[in-house]
Amino acid sequence: MPETATTRWGAVLAVWAAGLGAAAQYGKVSVVFDQLATLYPEAGPALSLSVSMTGVLGILLGVVAGLFVSSFGYRRSLVWALWSGAAMSALQVLHLPYGLFLVTRLIEGLSHLGIVVAGPTLMALLANERQRGTALTAWSTFFGVSFALLNWLGLPLVAAQGLLALFAAHAMLMAALALLLAWAMRNLPVPERQPLPPLAELPALHLSIYRSPFKLAPAAGWLFYTSCFVALLTVLPPHLPESQRAIVMGAFPLISIAASMTVGVALLRVMPAVQLAQAGYGLCTAAGLWLWAVPGDWLACFALAAAFGLVQSGSFACVPQLNSTAADQAEANGAMSQAGNAGNVIGTPLLLAALGIAGYGGMMLVVCGLFVGGILVHQTLAARRRQVAAL
């Protein structure tokens, strides 16, 4: 993998901004979901597909995306993913019939995959070895920052100009980022492109990733994080005091980001990324038990948010720590994308089912069980890596 002596922070920030655009592919619909029925009153219950459709291809093709990105080229994949995302948002401005709108959301799923697979791989190339963990920790914040910006800037835009204005703003952002990154990375030395695997070999290639304790570990741990983070933001608010609800839930992702960028970055200098993710899950478990014992406690919520930040830092940083080549990293990032989409789909229904069957206390115990699962899956895969190293 090419090594850079000096971290190119301007290009790193541009790639991070592309991550904000990718997260906004979800967020631009999620934050206005309660208003979307005014655009598509005929959709009825199928309106929920406007959110989930973008994640469908992430579940089906997440691992394959890593293989195709390493074949198509990292810079090219990122830039064209941004252009295709811009095109879909521009089409959505036309207020398409709902069926065609869903088609654009499906295609946005491919755009999203290209960005989240190529982005962290390029970040690792743009940063030197000492600052790579910091760069990838910054990448791990893109979802939280994007959703915060959509609430702070996007919702006032919708209130002033209407829903379609938000899609137009997103289209312009993605197009501007495509131009910026095509220029910013023009001289970046990147690995040689890998040959495109024949379609008949894709099942075997999936198995090779799933069987690798190096490529699988980041995704396996990430699945437990994504099964909890967005789901808790969805199901916790009714259990908080009404006077604190908006403040606590608004601060939750920001505290997670702050912990990731400060404590997470500092700890990555002194401990391996996998151990940091495990420590984060341990603290998540403690905070979850705190919330189980004291429902709605705002300080317990903030402690949980901070612990989530450590899981974020460790999870993204362990991709380059465990996988030395860019091709392996792209495959690991593809698996992470697949796990992230699966966790987002699984988490909320799982917690709502636990809440309906066993009440708040049972739901929080399920959450704590997922946190413990994150520790155990990393421990199991670490043992497998030691066995491989001993051979």
Secondary structure, DSSP 8 states (H G I E B T S, - for coil): ----SS--HHHHHHHHHHHHHHHHHHHHHHTTHHHHTTT-TT-GGGGGHHHHHHHHHHHHHHHHHHHHHHHH-HHHHHHHHHHHHHHHHHHHTT---HHHHHHHHHHHHHHHHHHHHHHHHHHHHHS-GGGHHHHHHHHTTHHHHHHHHIIIIIHHHHHHH-HHHHHHHHHHHHHHHHHHHHHHTTT-----------GGGHHHHHHHHHH-TTTHHHHHHHHHHHTTHHHHHHHSGGGS-HHHHHHHHHHHHHHHHHHIIIIIHHHHTTS-HHHHHHHHHHHHHHHHHHHHHSTT-HHHHHHHHHHHHHHHHHHHHHHHHH--SHHHHHHHHHHHHHHHHHHHHHHHHHHHHHHHHHHHHHHHHHHHHHHHHHHHHHHHHHHHHHHHHH-
